[in-house]
Amino acid sequence: MDSQVDGRSPFFAQLVTATNASPMTNVADYYAGKRALVTGGAGFIGSNLAIRLAALGAEVMVVDSMIPAYGANVANLEPMSKRIRVNFSDIRDEHTMSYLVRDQDLVFSLAGQLSHLDSMRDPATDLDINCRSQLSLLERCRTLRPGARIVFTSTRQLYGRPRYLPVDENHPLHPVDVNGINNLAAERYYTLYHEVYGLKTVSLRLTNTYGPRMDLNSDTKGFFGIFLRKALLGEKIQIYGDGRQRRDFNYVDDVVDALLLAGMGDNICGKSFNLGFPRPYSLQELVELLRELASFEVENVPFPSERKVIDIGDYYADCSAYRNATGWTPRIDLAEGLAKTVEFFRQHWDKYCPQRA
């Protein structure tokens, strides 16, 4: 059984306690009966979070604009479709968001335009979704539900090209694309609204997240979904450059664990934290692990110019600050996570890539 469906994960099989902080409430006890809003909840990470929240006994409302290019898929919510309410709305609609936030105990702000490449091609849309709508959401919460806890999913892209590795939260912030700049501005709004208005906000800077329900159809959101789709179809994978670029990867169950903890601890309000995995992998190593699960060819090719200018090279995070604050530790390594992901999509291929079968 998918651990997301029954609310368990390896991390939450026991009581969750914070290091250097007061013991945190058992996660099941904390979320049972809580009213939670998940924006972007029909997308990849949002749906996995919504399913886990519902399994833990929360009253879950998902809001999603269902824009196909952003990865929304109603099939993502099927395991808990009878326990999750869905509102098909755009987070840019202030009137709808005013209605949706007013009774919530928690707001998980996951809706966003995720493609770095698309943000350069259409910066105005990226600004609207990743920055202006976040400010609007904060205003709705400030005026209508100031006691709600708000968790924002930010991005490692804020750091730009690393000056040192692993990257900790003290690393200079220097985004290399429009997406990173807009997410940086949004994150600063979340911190500001905590400092000025006392809103209970937390920002998590996500790295490469993968797992069941991820978007396999986009060719602009990142290499992982492209690699996985091509591997499962037996198509040639093209690696830009020599393939030695190193990245850290988080399986989606670990990211959901981190999001749940972010909704619980008062000691982390107003702060931003890195997520990541202690062991980075090169893109070549990722492809070799995929080749143990599927048959396909690999080709190294030069970087396309529009991708080269926004590529950040090696990146992996120091996530010890979040571990020290909450006790969170990612548990699922890349080999295990890839096997789980491949198994999921092979079982549910018709719901995710039927047009490519």
KAHUJO-V77693 format. One record per helix or strand. SS is the DSSP state (H for helix, E for strand). FROM is the first residue (numbers start at 1). LEN is the number of residues. If there is no record, write none. Layout:
[[SS,FROM,LEN] [SS,FROM,LEN]]
This chain:
[[H,11,3] [H,27,5] [E,35,5] [H,44,12] [E,59,5] [H,68,3] [H,74,7] [E,84,4] [H,94,8] [E,106,4] [H,116,6] [H,123,22] [E,149,7] [H,156,4] [E,167,1] [H,178,20] [E,200,7] [E,208,3] [H,223,11] [E,237,4] [E,246,2] [E,249,3] [H,252,11] [H,266,3] [E,271,4] [E,281,2] [H,283,9] [E,298,4] [H,305,4] [E,317,1] [H,320,7] [H,334,14] [H,349,4] [H,354,3]]
